[in-house]
Amino acid sequence: MPAAPSRLDEFMGKMLGDMGAAFSAALILMGDRLGLYKALAKGGALTPAELAQRTGTTERPVREWLAAQAAGGYVSYDAKSGRYSMNEEQKLTLGDDDSPACMLGAFEVIASAFLDNAKVAESFKSGKGLGWHEHDACLFRGTERFFRPGYAMNLVPSWLPALTGVVERLQKGARVADVGCGHGASSIVMAKAFPKSSFTGFDYHAPSIERARQAAAAAGVSANTRFEVGDSRRFPGKDWDLVAFFDCLHDMGDPAGAARHVRQALAADGTWLIVEPFAGDSTEANFNPVGRVFYSASTMICVPASLNQEGQAALGAQAGEKKLREVVTGAGFSRFRRAAETPFNLVLEARP
């Protein structure tokens, strides 16, 4: 059956929008690396020449970059003066690394999808996956930059208070294991808020552990924070008051094995905090803008990572609460509930 012209036009229009978005991702990375957004956010309304002068760049390519940014709605343009500026929403998402709405890290993650595309394609054929450690380093940087603002905004004010009795224990002094900690953003946020507690971050990726140690020193929390290379099914220690898995359980080859190890390592009255990407329990429930992003990231990062590990469970970033419940309760946890949520996160509590 031939395509109806109106439907073809509509679909081509959608593709045109996606083409513009794909090019914009590269330009966002450019603006971030050259400091164009930050200079524009601080400098008010600027001409291309003024922005180039402030960033040590050349006017002509800056002028083209600004025009593309204005066409995409990422910066604002005043036709009368020929000047460009950023409104408050644009500044929060593109001009401030510490903003809870900062999206710059996401585009470094997206860059890795292009840089590692051939490797992931090969994993489609081999079935052997692609390890986290085998990706370009921009994935590690981007992941930390993307998640850190959300942890800073939600972890202490809302996620930890949603857990039964956890804040009180942290205030008095608790032992916390942060498994799959990456560059340590989540551990550092908690360590700052609860100086009487001790925090140990574990990750199998040694370069990330080294970066986490540096970040902890820079943040002034080395006294109650340490980072060690460790596997989710073998990290050392017993009687942990809190074990936290932030956005990593679905990446593991053997999440059930990790859950069993947490059950053994946790104190009898301890808590397992599991933060996962927000997802419905059916595939079609996630056919929305957030699900599109998470399924795409999962195709390029999460599923290949799991297939590269023993177990190859490949839950994927859109596993959903029902499947996660099965993994957790199957490991011997008797209590499991959704403690909190955001448009991007499921915050789950498991207790023995």
C-alpha positions in Angstrom: 0.0 0.0 0.0 1.6 3.3 -1.1 2.2 6.0 1.5 -0.4 8.8 1.7 1.3 12.1 0.7 0.1 13.9 3.8 1.4 11.1 6.1 4.7 11.0 4.3 5.0 14.8 4.6 4.3 14.5 8.3 6.9 11.8 8.8 9.5 13.7 6.8 8.8 16.7 9.0 9.5 14.6 12.0 12.7 13.4 10.5 13.7 17.0 9.7 13.3 17.8 13.3 15.4 14.9 14.4 18.1 15.9 11.9 18.2 19.4 13.4 18.4 17.9 16.9 21.3 15.6 15.9 23.3 18.5 14.5 22.4 20.6 17.6 23.9 18.0 19.9 27.3 18.5 18.2 26.9 22.3 18.5 26.0 22.0 22.1 29.2 20.1 22.8 31.1 22.8 20.9 29.5 25.6 22.9 30.3 23.8 26.1 33.9 23.1 25.3 34.6 26.6 24.1 32.9 28.3 27.0 30.4 30.0 24.6 27.3 29.3 26.8 28.9 30.4 30.0 30.3 33.6 28.5 26.9 34.4 27.0 25.1 33.6 30.3 27.3 36.0 32.2 27.7 38.7 29.5 24.1 39.8 28.7 23.2 40.6 25.1 26.3 40.2 22.9 27.2 40.5 19.2 29.0 37.6 17.6 32.2 39.6 17.7 31.8 40.4 21.4 31.2 36.7 22.2 34.2 35.7 20.1 36.4 38.3 21.9 35.4 37.1 25.3 36.0 33.4 24.5 39.2 33.7 22.5 37.5 32.4 19.3 36.9 33.7 15.8 33.9 35.9 15.0 32.7 34.2 11.7 32.2 30.6 13.0 30.8 32.0 16.3 28.2 34.0 14.2 27.1 30.8 12.4 27.0 28.9 15.7 24.8 31.6 17.3 22.4 31.6 14.4 22.0 27.8 14.6 21.5 28.1 18.4 18.8 30.8 17.9 17.1 28.7 15.3 16.9 25.8 17.7 15.7 28.0 20.6 18.8 27.4 22.7 19.7 31.1 22.7 17.6 34.3 22.1 18.1 36.8 19.3 17.2 40.4 18.9 16.9 41.3 15.2 17.0 45.0 15.8 20.3 45.0 17.6 21.8 41.9 16.1 22.6 40.7 19.6 22.2 37.3 21.2 21.4 36.5 24.9 20.2 33.7 27.1 16.9 33.7 29.1 16.8 32.2 32.6 15.6 28.8 31.3 18.5 28.6 28.8 21.0 29.7 31.4 19.8 27.0 33.8 20.1 24.2 31.3 23.2 25.2 29.3 25.0 27.9 31.2 25.4 26.6 34.8 27.1 23.3 35.7 25.7 23.4 39.2 22.1 24.0 38.1 19.7 21.1 38.9 18.4 21.5 35.3 21.9 21.4 33.7 21.7 19.1 30.6 25.3 19.5 29.3 26.5 16.1 30.6 23.7 14.4 28.7 25.3 15.6 25.4 28.7 14.1 26.4 26.9 10.8 26.9 25.3 11.2 23.5 28.7 11.9 22.0 29.9 8.5 23.2 27.0 6.9 21.2 28.5 8.2 18.0 32.2 7.6 19.0 31.5 4.0 20.1 28.9 3.3 17.4 31.1 0.8 15.5 31.9 -1.1 18.7 28.3 -1.4 19.7 27.3 -2.5 16.2 29.9 -5.3 16.4 28.4 -6.3 19.8 25.0 -6.7 18.1 26.6 -9.3 15.9 28.8 -11.1 18.4 26.3 -11.0 21.3 29.3 -10.4 23.7 28.2 -6.9 24.5 30.5 -3.9 25.2 31.9 -3.2 28.6 31.5 0.1 30.3 35.2 0.4 30.5 35.5 0.0 26.7 33.6 3.2 25.9 35.1 6.6 25.2 36.0 8.6 28.3 33.3 11.2 27.5 30.7 8.7 28.6 32.2 8.6 32.1 32.5 12.4 32.3 29.1 12.9 30.9 27.4 10.5 33.2 28.8 12.2 36.2 27.8 15.7 34.9 24.3 14.5 34.0 23.4 12.8 37.3 25.2 15.1 39.8 22.7 18.0 39.6 19.8 15.6 40.2 21.6 14.0 43.2 22.3 17.4 44.6 18.7 18.5 44.2 16.9 15.3 45.4 19.1 12.9 47.4 19.3 14.7 50.7 16.1 16.8 50.6 13.7 14.1 49.4 15.1 10.6 48.6 16.8 9.8 51.8 14.0 11.2 54.0 11.6 8.9 52.1 13.4 5.9 53.5 12.3 4.5 56.8 14.6 5.8 59.6 17.6 6.3 57.4 18.2 10.0 57.9 18.2 9.6 61.7 20.8 6.9 61.4 22.9 9.0 59.0 22.8 11.9 61.4 24.0 9.8 64.3 26.7 8.0 62.3 26.1 5.1 59.8 28.2 3.0 57.5 27.2 3.4 53.9 28.3 1.5 50.8 27.7 3.2 47.4 28.0 0.5 44.8 28.6 1.4 41.2 29.6 4.9 42.3 31.4 6.0 39.1 33.0 9.4 39.7 31.6 9.5 43.2 29.0 12.3 42.9 26.4 10.5 45.0 28.8 9.6 47.8 30.1 13.1 48.0 26.6 14.6 48.2 25.8 12.3 51.1 29.2 12.8 52.8 28.8 16.6 52.9 25.3 16.3 54.4 26.2 13.7 57.1 29.7 14.2 58.4 29.3 11.7 61.3 28.7 8.9 58.8 31.3 7.0 56.8 30.9 6.4 53.0 32.6 3.9 50.9 32.2 4.0 47.1 32.8 0.8 45.1 33.1 0.6 41.3 34.8 -2.0 39.1 36.2 0.7 36.8 39.6 1.7 38.3 39.9 5.1 36.4 36.5 6.2 37.8 37.6 5.3 41.3 40.7 7.4 40.9 38.7 10.3 39.7 36.2 9.9 42.6 39.1 10.1 45.1 40.2 13.4 43.5 36.7 14.7 43.6 36.3 13.8 47.2 39.5 15.6 48.1 38.4 18.7 46.2 35.0 18.6 48.0 36.7 18.3 51.4 35.1 15.0 52.4 38.1 12.7 52.3 37.9 12.3 56.1 34.6 10.4 56.0 34.7 9.1 52.4 36.8 6.6 50.6 36.6 4.8 47.2 37.7 1.3 46.3 37.7 -0.9 43.3 35.0 -3.5 43.9 32.4 -5.7 42.1 28.7 -5.5 42.9 28.6 -9.2 43.8 31.9 -9.2 45.8 32.3 -5.8 47.5 33.7 -6.3 51.0 32.3 -5.4 54.4 29.4 -6.6 56.5 26.6 -5.0 58.5 26.3 -2.0 56.3 23.5 0.4 57.5 22.8 1.6 54.0 23.7 0.2 50.6 23.0 2.4 47.7 22.8 1.5 44.0 22.3 4.7 41.9 21.3 4.1 38.3 23.4 0.9 37.9 21.5 -2.2 38.9 20.0 -2.6 35.4 23.6 -2.4 33.9 24.8 -5.5 35.7 25.2 -8.9 34.1 23.9 -10.6 37.2 21.6 -8.3 39.1 20.1 -11.2 41.1 23.6 -12.1 42.3 24.3 -8.5 43.3 21.0 -8.5 45.2 21.9 -11.7 47.1 25.3 -10.2 48.0 23.6 -7.0 49.3 21.3 -9.1 51.4 24.3 -10.8 53.0 26.3 -7.7 53.5 23.5 -5.6 54.9 22.9 -5.2 58.7 19.8 -7.0 60.0 17.9 -3.7 60.2 19.7 -2.1 57.2 18.3 -0.5 54.0 19.0 -1.0 50.3 18.4 2.2 48.3 17.9 1.5 44.6 17.6 4.4 42.2 16.7 3.4 38.7 15.4 5.2 35.5 11.7 5.9 35.6 9.8 3.2 33.6 6.4 1.6 33.3 6.2 -2.2 33.4 5.2 -2.7 29.7 7.2 -1.7 26.7 4.4 0.5 25.3 4.1 2.3 28.6 7.4 3.9 27.9 6.6 5.2 24.4 7.1 8.8 25.4 9.9 11.3 25.2 11.6 10.1 28.4 11.3 6.5 27.4 12.7 7.3 24.0 15.9 8.7 25.6 16.2 5.9 28.0 15.6 3.1 25.4 18.2 4.8 23.1 20.8 5.1 25.9 20.1 1.5 26.9 20.7 0.3 23.4 24.1 1.9 23.2 25.3 1.6 26.8 23.2 -0.4 29.3 22.3 -3.6 27.5 25.8 -4.0 25.9 27.3 -3.5 29.4 25.2 -6.3 30.9 25.9 -8.6 27.9 29.6 -8.1 28.5 29.4 -9.5 32.0 28.8 -12.9 33.5 25.0 -13.5 33.7 24.0 -11.4 30.7 20.6 -10.5 32.3 20.3 -7.3 30.2 17.4 -5.8 32.2 17.8 -2.5 30.3 17.2 1.0 31.5 13.4 0.5 31.1 13.2 -2.6 33.2 10.3 -1.2 35.3 9.3 -1.7 38.9 7.7 -5.1 38.5 10.9 -6.7 37.1 13.1 -5.0 39.7 10.8 -6.2 42.5 11.2 -9.8 41.2 15.0 -9.4 41.3 15.1 -7.9 44.8 12.5 -10.2 46.5 14.0 -13.2 44.9 17.2 -12.4 46.8 15.5 -12.7 50.1 14.3 -9.2 50.8 10.9 -9.3 52.5 10.0 -5.6 52.1 10.1 -3.6 48.9 8.4 -0.4 48.0 8.6 2.7 45.8 9.7 5.4 48.3 9.8 8.3 45.9 9.9 9.2 42.2 10.8 12.0 39.8 10.0 12.2 36.1 13.4 10.5 35.5 13.8 8.2 38.5 12.3 5.4 40.5 13.5 5.5 44.1 13.1 2.1 45.6 13.6 0.8 49.2 14.3 -2.8 50.1 14.7 -4.2 53.6 15.5 -7.7 54.9 
